[in-house]
Amino acid sequence: VTRARRNGDRRTSMVRLTEEGSKAFAVIAAAHESWIGELLGDVSEDEARRLTGMLNSFRSNWEGRE
């Protein structure tokens, strides 16, 4: 991770992944995508739509609490 000050605002920083971090993230993201594919492999399209709707509702409810 690299950090740099934002122009004009000393309270904030820009955070970016280094090239090495980007490569590591790509490996982890691919493994995660594969795991999700295995987890949901037998789920029908209708079930996936319902699950997506429920997860979106949970997220909306959670964001409303903050």
CHARMM-style PDB file with segment names, atoms N, HN, CA, C and O in Angstrom:
ATOM      1  N   VAL     1       0.855  -1.175   0.000  1.00  0.00      PROA
ATOM      2  CA  VAL     1       0.000   0.000   0.000  1.00  0.00      PROA
ATOM      3  C   VAL     1       0.898   1.234   0.000  1.00  0.00      PROA
ATOM      4  O   VAL     1       1.903   1.291   0.708  1.00  0.00      PROA
ATOM      5  N   THR     2       0.516   2.209  -0.802  1.00  0.00      PROA
ATOM      6  HN  THR     2      -0.300   2.163  -1.377  1.00  0.00      PROA
ATOM      7  CA  THR     2       1.201   3.496  -0.771  1.00  0.00      PROA
ATOM      8  C   THR     2       0.197   4.555  -0.344  1.00  0.00      PROA
ATOM      9  O   THR     2      -0.999   4.452  -0.620  1.00  0.00      PROA
ATOM     10  N   ARG     3       0.700   5.556   0.323  1.00  0.00      PROA
ATOM     11  HN  ARG     3       1.671   5.640   0.548  1.00  0.00      PROA
ATOM     12  CA  ARG     3      -0.153   6.661   0.775  1.00  0.00      PROA
ATOM     13  C   ARG     3       0.434   7.967   0.289  1.00  0.00      PROA
ATOM     14  O   ARG     3       1.651   8.146   0.248  1.00  0.00      PROA
ATOM     15  N   ALA     4      -0.457   8.884  -0.081  1.00  0.00      PROA
ATOM     16  HN  ALA     4      -1.446   8.739  -0.048  1.00  0.00      PROA
ATOM     17  CA  ALA     4      -0.024  10.219  -0.503  1.00  0.00      PROA
ATOM     18  C   ALA     4      -1.058  11.221  -0.012  1.00  0.00      PROA
ATOM     19  O   ALA     4      -2.248  10.915   0.069  1.00  0.00      PROA
ATOM     20  N   ARG     5      -0.599  12.398   0.309  1.00  0.00      PROA
ATOM     21  HN  ARG     5       0.367  12.647   0.243  1.00  0.00      PROA
ATOM     22  CA  ARG     5      -1.512  13.469   0.731  1.00  0.00      PROA
ATOM     23  C   ARG     5      -2.328  13.943  -0.456  1.00  0.00      PROA
ATOM     24  O   ARG     5      -1.840  13.995  -1.585  1.00  0.00      PROA
ATOM     25  N   ARG     6      -3.563  14.283  -0.188  1.00  0.00      PROA
ATOM     26  HN  ARG     6      -3.960  14.241   0.729  1.00  0.00      PROA
ATOM     27  CA  ARG     6      -4.405  14.875  -1.232  1.00  0.00      PROA
ATOM     28  C   ARG     6      -4.103  16.363  -1.304  1.00  0.00      PROA
ATOM     29  O   ARG     6      -3.828  17.000  -0.287  1.00  0.00      PROA
ATOM     30  N   ASN     7      -4.156  16.900  -2.486  1.00  0.00      PROA
ATOM     31  HN  ASN     7      -4.380  16.382  -3.312  1.00  0.00      PROA
ATOM     32  CA  ASN     7      -3.904  18.328  -2.682  1.00  0.00      PROA
ATOM     33  C   ASN     7      -4.940  19.156  -1.939  1.00  0.00      PROA
ATOM     34  O   ASN     7      -6.144  18.946  -2.087  1.00  0.00      PROA
ATOM     35  N   GLY     8      -4.458  20.096  -1.138  1.00  0.00      PROA
ATOM     36  HN  GLY     8      -3.480  20.266  -1.017  1.00  0.00      PROA
ATOM     37  CA  GLY     8      -5.352  21.041  -0.497  1.00  0.00      PROA
ATOM     38  C   GLY     8      -6.041  20.561   0.761  1.00  0.00      PROA
ATOM     39  O   GLY     8      -6.723  21.353   1.411  1.00  0.00      PROA
ATOM     40  N   ASP     9      -5.897  19.306   1.135  1.00  0.00      PROA
ATOM     41  HN  ASP     9      -5.344  18.662   0.607  1.00  0.00      PROA
ATOM     42  CA  ASP     9      -6.577  18.818   2.334  1.00  0.00      PROA
ATOM     43  C   ASP     9      -5.638  17.881   3.089  1.00  0.00      PROA
ATOM     44  O   ASP     9      -5.485  16.716   2.724  1.00  0.00      PROA
ATOM     45  N   ARG    10      -5.021  18.392   4.128  1.00  0.00      PROA
ATOM     46  HN  ARG    10      -5.146  19.339   4.424  1.00  0.00      PROA
ATOM     47  CA  ARG    10      -4.041  17.609   4.892  1.00  0.00      PROA
ATOM     48  C   ARG    10      -4.684  16.513   5.737  1.00  0.00      PROA
ATOM     49  O   ARG    10      -3.988  15.621   6.222  1.00  0.00      PROA
ATOM     50  N   ARG    11      -6.000  16.569   5.917  1.00  0.00      PROA
ATOM     51  HN  ARG    11      -6.565  17.293   5.523  1.00  0.00      PROA
ATOM     52  CA  ARG    11      -6.672  15.578   6.757  1.00  0.00      PROA
ATOM     53  C   ARG    11      -6.867  14.245   6.053  1.00  0.00      PROA
ATOM     54  O   ARG    11      -7.118  13.234   6.709  1.00  0.00      PROA
ATOM     55  N   THR    12      -6.757  14.224   4.743  1.00  0.00      PROA
ATOM     56  HN  THR    12      -6.553  15.046   4.210  1.00  0.00      PROA
ATOM     57  CA  THR    12      -7.038  13.003   3.996  1.00  0.00      PROA
ATOM     58  C   THR    12      -5.801  12.514   3.260  1.00  0.00      PROA
ATOM     59  O   THR    12      -4.874  13.278   2.993  1.00  0.00      PROA
ATOM     60  N   SER    13      -5.807  11.246   2.944  1.00  0.00      PROA
ATOM     61  HN  SER    13      -6.561  10.625   3.161  1.00  0.00      PROA
ATOM     62  CA  SER    13      -4.726  10.629   2.176  1.00  0.00      PROA
ATOM     63  C   SER    13      -5.324   9.777   1.068  1.00  0.00      PROA
ATOM     64  O   SER    13      -6.418   9.230   1.208  1.00  0.00      PROA
ATOM     65  N   MET    14      -4.597   9.674  -0.025  1.00  0.00      PROA
ATOM     66  HN  MET    14      -3.708  10.118  -0.138  1.00  0.00      PROA
ATOM     67  CA  MET    14      -4.942   8.740  -1.093  1.00  0.00      PROA
ATOM     68  C   MET    14      -4.186   7.453  -0.802  1.00  0.00      PROA
ATOM     69  O   MET    14      -2.979   7.482  -0.564  1.00  0.00      PROA
ATOM     70  N   VAL    15      -4.878   6.337  -0.821  1.00  0.00      PROA
ATOM     71  HN  VAL    15      -5.859   6.313  -1.014  1.00  0.00      PROA
ATOM     72  CA  VAL    15      -4.262   5.045  -0.560  1.00  0.00      PROA
ATOM     73  C   VAL    15      -4.398   4.205  -1.822  1.00  0.00      PROA
ATOM     74  O   VAL    15      -5.482   4.094  -2.393  1.00  0.00      PROA
ATOM     75  N   ARG    16      -3.292   3.619  -2.249  1.00  0.00      PROA
ATOM     76  HN  ARG    16      -2.411   3.709  -1.785  1.00  0.00      PROA
ATOM     77  CA  ARG    16      -3.293   2.804  -3.467  1.00  0.00      PROA
ATOM     78  C   ARG    16      -2.514   1.522  -3.213  1.00  0.00      PROA
ATOM     79  O   ARG    16      -1.593   1.478  -2.397  1.00  0.00      PROA
ATOM     80  N   LEU    17      -2.913   0.479  -3.938  1.00  0.00      PROA
ATOM     81  HN  LEU    17      -3.661   0.515  -4.600  1.00  0.00      PROA
ATOM     82  CA  LEU    17      -2.142  -0.754  -3.892  1.00  0.00      PROA
ATOM     83  C   LEU    17      -0.891  -0.597  -4.738  1.00  0.00      PROA
ATOM     84  O   LEU    17      -0.913   0.031  -5.797  1.00  0.00      PROA
ATOM     85  N   THR    18       0.191  -1.174  -4.258  1.00  0.00      PROA
ATOM     86  HN  THR    18       0.208  -1.684  -3.398  1.00  0.00      PROA
ATOM     87  CA  THR    18       1.409  -1.229  -5.064  1.00  0.00      PROA
ATOM     88  C   THR    18       1.209  -2.284  -6.151  1.00  0.00      PROA
ATOM     89  O   THR    18       0.199  -2.987  -6.159  1.00  0.00      PROA
ATOM     90  N   GLU    19       2.164  -2.392  -7.060  1.00  0.00      PROA
ATOM     91  HN  GLU    19       2.985  -1.820  -7.054  1.00  0.00      PROA
ATOM     92  CA  GLU    19       2.076  -3.428  -8.099  1.00  0.00      PROA
ATOM     93  C   GLU    19       2.031  -4.809  -7.455  1.00  0.00      PROA
ATOM     94  O   GLU    19       1.259  -5.673  -7.871  1.00  0.00      PROA
ATOM     95  N   GLU    20       2.860  -5.009  -6.443  1.00  0.00      PROA
ATOM     96  HN  GLU    20       3.488  -4.307  -6.105  1.00  0.00      PROA
ATOM     97  CA  GLU    20       2.870  -6.288  -5.722  1.00  0.00      PROA
ATOM     98  C   GLU    20       1.526  -6.536  -5.042  1.00  0.00      PROA
ATOM     99  O   GLU    20       1.011  -7.653  -5.070  1.00  0.00      PROA
ATOM    100  N   GLY    21       0.963  -5.503  -4.436  1.00  0.00      PROA
ATOM    101  HN  GLY    21       1.382  -4.595  -4.414  1.00  0.00      PROA
ATOM    102  CA  GLY    21      -0.339  -5.626  -3.797  1.00  0.00      PROA
ATOM    103  C   GLY    21      -1.440  -5.926  -4.792  1.00  0.00      PROA
ATOM    104  O   GLY    21      -2.345  -6.708  -4.499  1.00  0.00      PROA
ATOM    105  N   SER    22      -1.377  -5.317  -5.962  1.00  0.00      PROA
ATOM    106  HN  SER    22      -0.642  -4.682  -6.200  1.00  0.00      PROA
ATOM    107  CA  SER    22      -2.368  -5.573  -7.012  1.00  0.00      PROA
ATOM    108  C   SER    22      -2.308  -7.021  -7.481  1.00  0.00      PROA
ATOM    109  O   SER    22      -3.341  -7.644  -7.723  1.00  0.00      PROA
ATOM    110  N   LYS    23      -1.094  -7.553  -7.609  1.00  0.00      PROA
ATOM    111  HN  LYS    23      -0.255  -7.046  -7.412  1.00  0.00      PROA
ATOM    112  CA  LYS    23      -0.940  -8.953  -8.013  1.00  0.00      PROA
ATOM    113  C   LYS    23      -1.497  -9.890  -6.940  1.00  0.00      PROA
ATOM    114  O   LYS    23      -2.190 -10.858  -7.255  1.00  0.00      PROA
ATOM    115  N   ALA    24      -1.194  -9.602  -5.687  1.00  0.00      PROA
ATOM    116  HN  ALA    24      -0.631  -8.816  -5.432  1.00  0.00      PROA
ATOM    117  CA  ALA    24      -1.706 -10.424  -4.589  1.00  0.00      PROA
ATOM    118  C   ALA    24      -3.225 -10.354  -4.536  1.00  0.00      PROA
ATOM    119  O   ALA    24      -3.887 -11.370  -4.321  1.00  0.00      PROA
ATOM    120  N   PHE    25      -3.780  -9.164  -4.732  1.00  0.00      PROA
ATOM    121  HN  PHE    25      -3.242  -8.340  -4.906  1.00  0.00      PROA
ATOM    122  CA  PHE    25      -5.229  -9.005  -4.723  1.00  0.00      PROA
ATOM    123  C   PHE    25      -5.863  -9.816  -5.850  1.00  0.00      PROA
ATOM    124  O   PHE    25      -6.904 -10.440  -5.646  1.00  0.00      PROA
ATOM    125  N   ALA    26      -5.251  -9.816  -7.036  1.00  0.00      PROA
ATOM    126  HN  ALA    26      -4.405  -9.309  -7.201  1.00  0.00      PROA
ATOM    127  CA  ALA    26      -5.790 -10.570  -8.171  1.00  0.00      PROA
ATOM    128  C   ALA    26      -5.854 -12.065  -7.856  1.00  0.00      PROA
ATOM    129  O   ALA    26      -6.829 -12.731  -8.202  1.00  0.00      PROA
ATOM    130  N   VAL    27      -4.825 -12.588  -7.204  1.00  0.00      PROA
ATOM    131  HN  VAL    27      -4.033 -12.046  -6.922  1.00  0.00      PROA
ATOM    132  CA  VAL    27      -4.804 -14.004  -6.826  1.00  0.00      PROA
ATOM    133  C   VAL    27      -5.918 -14.298  -5.823  1.00  0.00      PROA
ATOM    134  O   VAL    27      -6.644 -15.282  -5.964  1.00  0.00      PROA
ATOM    135  N   ILE    28      -6.048 -13.449  -4.820  1.00  0.00      PROA
ATOM    136  HN  ILE    28      -5.459 -12.650  -4.705  1.00  0.00      PROA
ATOM    137  CA  ILE    28      -7.074 -13.641  -3.791  1.00  0.00      PROA
ATOM    138  C   ILE    28      -8.466 -13.508  -4.393  1.00  0.00      PROA
ATOM    139  O   ILE    28      -9.356 -14.292  -4.067  1.00  0.00      PROA
ATOM    140  N   ALA    29      -8.666 -12.523  -5.270  1.00  0.00      PROA
ATOM    141  HN  ALA    29      -7.942 -11.886  -5.535  1.00  0.00      PROA
ATOM    142  CA  ALA    29      -9.977 -12.312  -5.891  1.00  0.00      PROA
ATOM    143  C   ALA    29     -10.371 -13.514  -6.747  1.00  0.00      PROA
ATOM    144  O   ALA    29     -11.531 -13.926  -6.740  1.00  0.00      PROA
ATOM    145  N   ALA    30      -9.415 -14.078  -7.482  1.00  0.00      PROA
ATOM    146  HN  ALA    30      -8.472 -13.743  -7.488  1.00  0.00      PROA
ATOM    147  CA  ALA    30      -9.703 -15.252  -8.309  1.00  0.00      PROA
ATOM    148  C   ALA    30     -10.087 -16.447  -7.437  1.00  0.00      PROA
ATOM    149  O   ALA    30     -11.024 -17.176  -7.764  1.00  0.00      PROA
ATOM    150  N   ALA    31      -9.375 -16.649  -6.341  1.00  0.00      PROA
ATOM    151  HN  ALA    31      -8.614 -16.057  -6.076  1.00  0.00      PROA
ATOM    152  CA  ALA    31      -9.703 -17.743  -5.425  1.00  0.00      PROA
ATOM    153  C   ALA    31     -11.083 -17.533  -4.817  1.00  0.00      PROA
ATOM    154  O   ALA    31     -11.850 -18.485  -4.677  1.00  0.00      PROA
ATOM    155  N   HSD    32     -11.401 -16.307  -4.459  1.00  0.00      PROA
ATOM    156  HN  HSD    32     -10.778 -15.533  -4.573  1.00  0.00      PROA
ATOM    157  CA  HSD    32     -12.710 -15.994  -3.882  1.00  0.00      PROA
ATOM    158  C   HSD    32     -13.819 -16.252  -4.903  1.00  0.00      PROA
ATOM    159  O   HSD    32     -14.847 -16.841  -4.570  1.00  0.00      PROA
ATOM    160  N   GLU    33     -13.610 -15.814  -6.135  1.00  0.00      PROA
ATOM    161  HN  GLU    33     -12.775 -15.335  -6.405  1.00  0.00      PROA
ATOM    162  CA  GLU    33     -14.611 -16.023  -7.181  1.00  0.00      PROA
ATOM    163  C   GLU    33     -14.847 -17.514  -7.415  1.00  0.00      PROA
ATOM    164  O   GLU    33     -15.985 -17.946  -7.598  1.00  0.00      PROA
ATOM    165  N   SER    34     -13.776 -18.290  -7.409  1.00  0.00      PROA
ATOM    166  HN  SER    34     -12.852 -17.939  -7.260  1.00  0.00      PROA
ATOM    167  CA  SER    34     -13.893 -19.738  -7.569  1.00  0.00      PROA
ATOM    168  C   SER    34     -14.678 -20.352  -6.420  1.00  0.00      PROA
ATOM    169  O   SER    34     -15.534 -21.209  -6.641  1.00  0.00      PROA
ATOM    170  N   TRP    35     -14.395 -19.925  -5.208  1.00  0.00      PROA
ATOM    171  HN  TRP    35     -13.700 -19.229  -5.029  1.00  0.00      PROA
ATOM    172  CA  TRP    35     -15.089 -20.431  -4.027  1.00  0.00      PROA
ATOM    173  C   TRP    35     -16.578 -20.101  -4.088  1.00  0.00      PROA
ATOM    174  O   TRP    35     -17.416 -20.952  -3.790  1.00  0.00      PROA
ATOM    175  N   ILE    36     -16.909 -18.873  -4.472  1.00  0.00      PROA
ATOM    176  HN  ILE    36     -16.229 -18.182  -4.714  1.00  0.00      PROA
ATOM    177  CA  ILE    36     -18.312 -18.477  -4.596  1.00  0.00      PROA
ATOM    178  C   ILE    36     -18.992 -19.319  -5.674  1.00  0.00      PROA
ATOM    179  O   ILE    36     -20.136 -19.741  -5.503  1.00  0.00      PROA
ATOM    180  N   GLY    37     -18.291 -19.564  -6.781  1.00  0.00      PROA
ATOM    181  HN  GLY    37     -17.362 -19.222  -6.919  1.00  0.00      PROA
ATOM    182  CA  GLY    37     -18.843 -20.406  -7.843  1.00  0.00      PROA
ATOM    183  C   GLY    37     -19.163 -21.803  -7.349  1.00  0.00      PROA
ATOM    184  O   GLY    37     -20.210 -22.358  -7.685  1.00  0.00      PROA
ATOM    185  N   GLU    38     -18.270 -22.378  -6.554  1.00  0.00      PROA
ATOM    186  HN  GLU    38     -17.419 -21.928  -6.282  1.00  0.00      PROA
ATOM    187  CA  GLU    38     -18.513 -23.701  -5.976  1.00  0.00      PROA
ATOM    188  C   GLU    38     -19.674 -23.661  -4.994  1.00  0.00      PROA
ATOM    189  O   GLU    38     -20.514 -24.561  -4.977  1.00  0.00      PROA
ATOM    190  N   LEU    39     -19.717 -22.634  -4.193  1.00  0.00      PROA
ATOM    191  HN  LEU    39     -19.035 -21.903  -4.206  1.00  0.00      PROA
ATOM    192  CA  LEU    39     -20.757 -22.496  -3.178  1.00  0.00      PROA
ATOM    193  C   LEU    39     -22.139 -22.380  -3.810  1.00  0.00      PROA
ATOM    194  O   LEU    39     -23.102 -22.971  -3.322  1.00  0.00      PROA
ATOM    195  N   LEU    40     -22.233 -21.621  -4.889  1.00  0.00      PROA
ATOM    196  HN  LEU    40     -21.450 -21.140  -5.286  1.00  0.00      PROA
ATOM    197  CA  LEU    40     -23.528 -21.348  -5.514  1.00  0.00      PROA
ATOM    198  C   LEU    40     -23.759 -22.156  -6.788  1.00  0.00      PROA
ATOM    199  O   LEU    40     -24.707 -21.885  -7.524  1.00  0.00      PROA
ATOM    200  N   GLY    41     -22.915 -23.135  -7.055  1.00  0.00      PROA
ATOM    201  HN  GLY    41     -22.145 -23.355  -6.457  1.00  0.00      PROA
ATOM    202  CA  GLY    41     -23.005 -23.906  -8.289  1.00  0.00      PROA
ATOM    203  C   GLY    41     -24.337 -24.582  -8.523  1.00  0.00      PROA
ATOM    204  O   GLY    41     -24.772 -24.692  -9.669  1.00  0.00      PROA
ATOM    205  N   ASP    42     -24.994 -25.036  -7.482  1.00  0.00      PROA
ATOM    206  HN  ASP    42     -24.641 -24.947  -6.551  1.00  0.00      PROA
ATOM    207  CA  ASP    42     -26.266 -25.748  -7.627  1.00  0.00      PROA
ATOM    208  C   ASP    42     -27.477 -24.863  -7.394  1.00  0.00      PROA
ATOM    209  O   ASP    42     -28.599 -25.364  -7.316  1.00  0.00      PROA
ATOM    210  N   VAL    43     -27.275 -23.570  -7.283  1.00  0.00      PROA
ATOM    211  HN  VAL    43     -26.364 -23.163  -7.346  1.00  0.00      PROA
ATOM    212  CA  VAL    43     -28.376 -22.631  -7.039  1.00  0.00      PROA
ATOM    213  C   VAL    43     -28.982 -22.227  -8.382  1.00  0.00      PROA
ATOM    214  O   VAL    43     -28.263 -21.855  -9.309  1.00  0.00      PROA
ATOM    215  N   SER    44     -30.307 -22.304  -8.480  1.00  0.00      PROA
ATOM    216  HN  SER    44     -30.892 -22.606  -7.727  1.00  0.00      PROA
ATOM    217  CA  SER    44     -30.975 -21.924  -9.729  1.00  0.00      PROA
ATOM    218  C   SER    44     -30.929 -20.410  -9.913  1.00  0.00      PROA
ATOM    219  O   SER    44     -30.638 -19.672  -8.972  1.00  0.00      PROA
ATOM    220  N   GLU    45     -31.219 -19.953 -11.133  1.00  0.00      PROA
ATOM    221  HN  GLU    45     -31.456 -20.553 -11.897  1.00  0.00      PROA
ATOM    222  CA  GLU    45     -31.240 -18.509 -11.389  1.00  0.00      PROA
ATOM    223  C   GLU    45     -32.279 -17.816 -10.519  1.00  0.00      PROA
ATOM    224  O   GLU    45     -32.037 -16.719 -10.014  1.00  0.00      PROA
ATOM    225  N   ASP    46     -33.433 -18.450 -10.341  1.00  0.00      PROA
ATOM    226  HN  ASP    46     -33.630 -19.341 -10.750  1.00  0.00      PROA
ATOM    227  CA  ASP    46     -34.479 -17.855  -9.502  1.00  0.00      PROA
ATOM    228  C   ASP    46     -34.015 -17.744  -8.053  1.00  0.00      PROA
ATOM    229  O   ASP    46     -34.226 -16.719  -7.404  1.00  0.00      PROA
ATOM    230  N   GLU    47     -33.387 -18.796  -7.552  1.00  0.00      PROA
ATOM    231  HN  GLU    47     -33.216 -19.629  -8.079  1.00  0.00      PROA
ATOM    232  CA  GLU    47     -32.864 -18.756  -6.183  1.00  0.00      PROA
ATOM    233  C   GLU    47     -31.776 -17.694  -6.044  1.00  0.00      PROA
ATOM    234  O   GLU    47     -31.709 -17.002  -5.028  1.00  0.00      PROA
ATOM    235  N   ALA    48     -30.933 -17.565  -7.053  1.00  0.00      PROA
ATOM    236  HN  ALA    48     -30.988 -18.127  -7.878  1.00  0.00      PROA
ATOM    237  CA  ALA    48     -29.870 -16.555  -7.019  1.00  0.00      PROA
ATOM    238  C   ALA    48     -30.465 -15.150  -6.998  1.00  0.00      PROA
ATOM    239  O   ALA    48     -29.964 -14.277  -6.289  1.00  0.00      PROA
ATOM    240  N   ARG    49     -31.527 -14.923  -7.767  1.00  0.00      PROA
ATOM    241  HN  ARG    49     -31.934 -15.632  -8.344  1.00  0.00      PROA
ATOM    242  CA  ARG    49     -32.190 -13.608  -7.761  1.00  0.00      PROA
ATOM    243  C   ARG    49     -32.793 -13.315  -6.388  1.00  0.00      PROA
ATOM    244  O   ARG    49     -32.681 -12.201  -5.877  1.00  0.00      PROA
ATOM    245  N   ARG    50     -33.434 -14.327  -5.798  1.00  0.00      PROA
ATOM    246  HN  ARG    50     -33.525 -15.232  -6.214  1.00  0.00      PROA
ATOM    247  CA  ARG    50     -34.024 -14.127  -4.463  1.00  0.00      PROA
ATOM    248  C   ARG    50     -32.941 -13.862  -3.430  1.00  0.00      PROA
ATOM    249  O   ARG    50     -33.096 -12.989  -2.577  1.00  0.00      PROA
ATOM    250  N   LEU    51     -31.856 -14.603  -3.499  1.00  0.00      PROA
ATOM    251  HN  LEU    51     -31.730 -15.312  -4.192  1.00  0.00      PROA
ATOM    252  CA  LEU    51     -30.743 -14.400  -2.572  1.00  0.00      PROA
ATOM    253  C   LEU    51     -30.163 -13.000  -2.725  1.00  0.00      PROA
ATOM    254  O   LEU    51     -29.890 -12.325  -1.733  1.00  0.00      PROA
ATOM    255  N   THR    52     -29.975 -12.567  -3.963  1.00  0.00      PROA
ATOM    256  HN  THR    52     -30.197 -13.116  -4.769  1.00  0.00      PROA
ATOM    257  CA  THR    52     -29.457 -11.223  -4.216  1.00  0.00      PROA
ATOM    258  C   THR    52     -30.388 -10.174  -3.626  1.00  0.00      PROA
ATOM    259  O   THR    52     -29.929  -9.209  -3.015  1.00  0.00      PROA
ATOM    260  N   GLY    53     -31.693 -10.356  -3.806  1.00  0.00      PROA
ATOM    261  HN  GLY    53     -32.065 -11.139  -4.302  1.00  0.00      PROA
ATOM    262  CA  GLY    53     -32.664  -9.417  -3.242  1.00  0.00      PROA
ATOM    263  C   GLY    53     -32.593  -9.366  -1.729  1.00  0.00      PROA
ATOM    264  O   GLY    53     -32.642  -8.290  -1.135  1.00  0.00      PROA
ATOM    265  N   MET    54     -32.474 -10.540  -1.101  1.00  0.00      PROA
ATOM    266  HN  MET    54     -32.434 -11.414  -1.585  1.00  0.00      PROA
ATOM    267  CA  MET    54     -32.382 -10.573   0.360  1.00  0.00      PROA
ATOM    268  C   MET    54     -31.104  -9.905   0.847  1.00  0.00      PROA
ATOM    269  O   MET    54     -31.132  -9.145   1.816  1.00  0.00      PROA
ATOM    270  N   LEU    55     -29.985 -10.180   0.186  1.00  0.00      PROA
ATOM    271  HN  LEU    55     -29.962 -10.797  -0.600  1.00  0.00      PROA
ATOM    272  CA  LEU    55     -28.720  -9.565   0.596  1.00  0.00      PROA
ATOM    273  C   LEU    55     -28.759  -8.050   0.418  1.00  0.00      PROA
ATOM    274  O   LEU    55     -28.233  -7.313   1.251  1.00  0.00      PROA
ATOM    275  N   ASN    56     -29.374  -7.588  -0.657  1.00  0.00      PROA
ATOM    276  HN  ASN    56     -29.801  -8.187  -1.334  1.00  0.00      PROA
ATOM    277  CA  ASN    56     -29.515  -6.141  -0.851  1.00  0.00      PROA
ATOM    278  C   ASN    56     -30.377  -5.527   0.244  1.00  0.00      PROA
ATOM    279  O   ASN    56     -30.088  -4.428   0.718  1.00  0.00      PROA
ATOM    280  N   SER    57     -31.433  -6.230   0.649  1.00  0.00      PROA
ATOM    281  HN  SER    57     -31.667  -7.123   0.264  1.00  0.00      PROA
ATOM    282  CA  SER    57     -32.273  -5.740   1.748  1.00  0.00      PROA
ATOM    283  C   SER    57     -31.489  -5.674   3.048  1.00  0.00      PROA
ATOM    284  O   SER    57     -31.588  -4.697   3.791  1.00  0.00      PROA
ATOM    285  N   PHE    58     -30.710  -6.715   3.324  1.00  0.00      PROA
ATOM    286  HN  PHE    58     -30.630  -7.509   2.720  1.00  0.00      PROA
ATOM    287  CA  PHE    58     -29.889  -6.717   4.538  1.00  0.00      PROA
ATOM    288  C   PHE    58     -28.924  -5.541   4.533  1.00  0.00      PROA
ATOM    289  O   PHE    58     -28.754  -4.856   5.542  1.00  0.00      PROA
ATOM    290  N   ARG    59     -28.290  -5.315   3.373  1.00  0.00      PROA
ATOM    291  HN  ARG    59     -28.428  -5.872   2.554  1.00  0.00      PROA
ATOM    292  CA  ARG    59     -27.338  -4.207   3.270  1.00  0.00      PROA
ATOM    293  C   ARG    59     -28.034  -2.871   3.488  1.00  0.00      PROA
ATOM    294  O   ARG    59     -27.517  -2.014   4.204  1.00  0.00      PROA
ATOM    295  N   SER    60     -29.195  -2.686   2.883  1.00  0.00      PROA
ATOM    296  HN  SER    60     -29.615  -3.382   2.301  1.00  0.00      PROA
ATOM    297  CA  SER    60     -29.940  -1.432   3.057  1.00  0.00      PROA
ATOM    298  C   SER    60     -30.318  -1.227   4.516  1.00  0.00      PROA
ATOM    299  O   SER    60     -30.197  -0.122   5.046  1.00  0.00      PROA
ATOM    300  N   ASN    61     -30.775  -2.294   5.164  1.00  0.00      PROA
ATOM    301  HN  ASN    61     -30.872  -3.191   4.733  1.00  0.00      PROA
ATOM    302  CA  ASN    61     -31.131  -2.192   6.581  1.00  0.00      PROA
ATOM    303  C   ASN    61     -29.906  -1.852   7.418  1.00  0.00      PROA
ATOM    304  O   ASN    61     -29.983  -1.027   8.328  1.00  0.00      PROA
ATOM    305  N   TRP    62     -28.786  -2.478   7.117  1.00  0.00      PROA
ATOM    306  HN  TRP    62     -28.723  -3.148   6.378  1.00  0.00      PROA
ATOM    307  CA  TRP    62     -27.562  -2.224   7.875  1.00  0.00      PROA
ATOM    308  C   TRP    62     -27.079  -0.795   7.667  1.00  0.00      PROA
ATOM    309  O   TRP    62     -26.699  -0.119   8.623  1.00  0.00      PROA
ATOM    310  N   GLU    63     -27.094  -0.332   6.413  1.00  0.00      PROA
ATOM    311  HN  GLU    63     -27.403  -0.881   5.636  1.00  0.00      PROA
ATOM    312  CA  GLU    63     -26.638   1.028   6.124  1.00  0.00      PROA
ATOM    313  C   GLU    63     -27.536   2.061   6.788  1.00  0.00      PROA
ATOM    314  O   GLU    63     -27.075   3.147   7.140  1.00  0.00      PROA
ATOM    315  N   GLY    64     -28.805   1.738   6.962  1.00  0.00      PROA
ATOM    316  HN  GLY    64     -29.180   0.856   6.676  1.00  0.00      PROA
ATOM    317  CA  GLY    64     -29.729   2.643   7.630  1.00  0.00      PROA
ATOM    318  C   GLY    64     -29.445   2.786   9.113  1.00  0.00      PROA
ATOM    319  O   GLY    64     -29.876   3.756   9.736  1.00  0.00      PROA
ATOM    320  N   ARG    65     -28.721   1.829   9.689  1.00  0.00      PROA
ATOM    321  HN  ARG    65     -28.371   1.041   9.183  1.00  0.00      PROA
ATOM    322  CA  ARG    65     -28.402   1.856  11.121  1.00  0.00      PROA
ATOM    323  C   ARG    65     -27.207   2.738  11.421  1.00  0.00      PROA
ATOM    324  O   ARG    65     -27.032   3.179  12.556  1.00  0.00      PROA
ATOM    325  N   GLU    66     -26.394   2.998  10.431  1.00  0.00      PROA
ATOM    326  HN  GLU    66     -26.536   2.639   9.508  1.00  0.00      PROA
ATOM    327  CA  GLU    66     -25.150   3.756  10.663  1.00  0.00      PROA
ATOM    328  C   GLU    66     -25.409   5.227  10.795  1.00  0.00      PROA
ATOM    329  OT1 GLU    66     -24.474   6.003  10.993  1.00  0.00      PROA
TER     330      GLU     66
END
